[in-house]
């Protein structure tokens, strides 16, 4: 792709980090992902080839460093990469404030939602003993499982062998609307989301999570 041919630092920076998917790769690294497959779990529609190219480009411009980890290559943001937090944060805030929030009309994937829920668990609020939450989402072929314990929060395709007291049943747009801050938990229950299990755990469920990072940003239409 041809360069912009401008001295301006905005143009030069956009040449370096403005490619499709690039800032989503940075977002995943900012959220703590370090390995290739972990990054891709948060961006499931990126091809392996494209992710490899974007990581190489970020390494080339000095925003990311690649190192040999215990189980293979790992990636981490450099000082230059960490400074991109301001750009990612500004985009997130702008999107929450100015873009329409109509989950019903959006093309949504379940995996990035689960990944974000996993990394925003409030471990200090969890029950003393490990439990597993079962997610049954309309349109998904198989349920997914989230293991919750103080020392570990994991996503699984099968119950890893712990008690499974709660089952969340919902349509994906409804779950997204709650997580993103579009509606309250009471409202999403009226939209059809159900939490099946002991009352004390069902009531505690929403408090086990710090919702989406930008969930407190109100849409401009409400102001």
C-alpha positions in Angstrom: 0.0 0.0 0.0 1.3 3.5 -0.9 2.4 5.8 1.8 0.5 9.0 2.5 3.5 11.0 1.5 3.1 13.5 4.4 5.4 14.8 7.0 2.6 15.0 9.5 2.9 12.7 12.5 -0.8 11.8 12.3 -0.3 10.4 8.8 3.0 8.7 9.7 1.5 7.1 12.8 -1.6 5.9 10.8 0.8 4.3 8.3 2.4 2.4 11.1 -0.7 1.3 13.2 -3.8 2.2 11.2 -4.1 -1.2 9.3 -7.2 -3.4 9.7 -7.0 -5.4 13.0 -3.9 -3.7 14.2 -5.4 -1.8 17.2 -7.4 -4.8 18.1 -4.2 -6.8 18.4 -2.8 -4.0 20.6 -6.0 -4.1 22.7 -5.5 -7.8 23.4 -1.9 -7.2 24.4 -3.0 -4.3 26.7 -5.5 -6.7 28.3 -2.8 -9.2 29.2 -2.6 -11.7 26.3 0.9 -12.7 25.4 0.7 -15.8 23.2 -0.5 -16.0 19.7 -3.5 -18.2 20.4 -4.6 -16.1 23.3 -4.5 -13.0 21.2 -6.6 -14.7 18.5 -9.2 -15.9 21.0 -10.1 -12.3 21.5 -10.2 -11.6 17.8 -11.6 -14.8 16.3 -12.3 -13.5 12.9 -8.7 -12.6 12.1 -6.8 -15.2 10.1 -3.7 -16.8 11.5 -1.8 -15.3 8.6 -3.1 -11.8 9.1 -2.4 -11.9 12.9 1.2 -13.0 12.2 1.6 -10.1 9.7 0.2 -7.6 12.2 2.4 -8.8 15.0 5.4 -8.6 12.7 4.5 -5.1 11.7 4.1 -4.0 15.4 7.5 -5.6 16.1 9.0 -3.7 13.1 7.8 -0.3 14.3 9.0 -1.0 17.9 5.6 -1.2 19.6 5.9 -4.9 20.4 8.7 -7.2 21.4 8.8 -10.9 20.6 10.5 -13.3 23.0 10.9 -17.0 23.6 8.6 -18.2 26.3 8.3 -21.5 28.2 5.7 -22.8 25.7 6.7 -20.9 22.6 6.9 -17.4 21.3 5.4 -14.6 23.4 4.6 -11.0 22.7 4.7 -7.9 24.9 4.2 -4.2 24.4 7.2 -2.0 24.6 7.1 1.5 26.1 5.9 2.7 22.7 3.2 0.1 22.5 2.0 0.8 26.0 1.6 4.5 25.0 -1.1 3.3 22.5 -3.4 2.7 25.5 -4.5 6.4 25.1 -5.5 5.8 21.5 -7.3 2.5 22.3 -9.1 4.1 25.3 -10.1 7.1 23.2 -11.6 4.8 20.5 -13.5 2.8 23.1 -14.9 5.9 24.8 -15.9 7.4 21.4 -17.5 4.2 20.2 -19.6 3.9 23.4 -20.7 7.5 23.3 -21.4 8.0 19.7 -22.1 4.8 17.9 -25.6 3.2 18.0 -26.1 0.5 20.6 -28.5 -2.0 19.0 -27.1 -5.4 19.8 -30.0 -7.0 17.9 -28.8 -5.5 14.7 -25.1 -6.3 15.2 -23.0 -9.2 13.8 -21.8 -10.6 17.1 -19.4 -13.4 18.2 -19.7 -15.2 21.5 -16.0 -15.9 22.1 -14.8 -12.3 22.5 -17.6 -11.7 25.0 -16.6 -14.7 27.1 -12.9 -13.8 26.9 -13.7 -10.3 28.2 -15.9 -11.7 31.0 -13.1 -14.1 32.0 -10.5 -11.3 32.4 -12.9 -9.1 34.3 -13.9 -11.5 37.1 -13.7 -10.0 40.6 -12.0 -12.9 42.3 -12.4 -11.3 45.8 -16.2 -11.7 45.5 -16.3 -15.3 44.4 -17.6 -18.2 46.6 -15.1 -19.9 48.8 -15.2 -23.2 46.8 -14.6 -23.4 43.1 -17.6 -23.5 40.9 -18.4 -23.8 37.2 -20.9 -21.6 35.3 -22.6 -23.2 32.3 -23.5 -20.8 29.4 -26.2 -22.0 27.0 -26.5 -19.3 24.4 -29.2 -19.5 21.7 -27.6 -20.3 18.3 -24.4 -21.8 19.8 -24.0 -25.4 19.0 -22.4 -26.3 22.4 -22.5 -24.9 25.9 -19.4 -23.2 27.2 -18.1 -23.4 30.8 -16.3 -20.9 33.0 -14.4 -22.2 36.0 -14.3 -19.7 38.8 -11.9 -20.0 41.7 -9.8 -17.5 43.6 -6.5 -18.6 41.9 -7.8 -19.3 38.4 -10.5 -18.3 36.0 -10.7 -20.5 32.9 -12.9 -21.0 29.8 -13.6 -24.6 28.9 -15.5 -26.6 26.3 -16.3 -29.1 29.0 -16.8 -29.0 32.7 -13.3 -29.5 34.2 -14.7 -31.5 37.1 -16.1 -29.0 39.6 -19.6 -28.4 40.8 -21.8 -26.7 38.2 -24.5 -24.9 40.2 -25.4 -22.1 37.7 -26.6 -22.1 34.2 -27.0 -18.9 32.2 -29.4 -19.1 29.3 -29.8 -16.2 27.0 -29.8 -14.8 23.5 -26.4 -13.4 22.6 -27.6 -9.9 21.9 -29.2 -9.7 25.4 -26.1 -10.9 27.1 -24.0 -8.4 25.1 -26.4 -5.6 26.0 -26.0 -6.2 29.7 -22.2 -6.6 29.5 -21.7 -3.5 27.4 -23.8 -1.4 29.8 -26.7 -0.8 27.5 -29.2 -2.3 30.0 -29.2 -3.2 33.7 -29.2 -6.8 34.9 -32.9 -6.4 35.8 -33.6 -5.3 32.3 -31.7 -8.1 30.7 -33.7 -10.6 32.8 -36.9 -9.1 31.3 -35.2 -9.6 27.9 -35.2 -13.3 28.6 -31.8 -14.0 30.2 -32.2 -16.6 33.0 -29.9 -17.7 35.8 -30.8 -21.2 36.9 -29.4 -22.4 40.3 -29.5 -21.6 44.0 -31.0 -18.2 44.7 -28.0 -16.9 46.7 -25.6 -17.7 43.8 -28.0 -16.4 41.1 -28.3 -13.1 42.9 -24.6 -12.8 43.3 -23.7 -13.7 39.7 -23.7 -10.1 38.2 -21.5 -8.9 41.1 -18.8 -11.4 40.3 -17.8 -9.3 37.3 -16.4 -5.8 36.6 -18.4 -5.2 33.5 -17.0 -4.1 30.2 -14.3 -1.4 30.6 -16.4 1.3 28.9 -19.7 0.3 30.3 -20.0 3.5 32.4 -19.7 5.7 29.3 -23.3 6.9 28.5 -24.4 7.2 24.9 -24.6 10.8 23.7 -28.4 10.4 22.9 -29.1 10.1 26.6 -27.3 13.3 27.5 
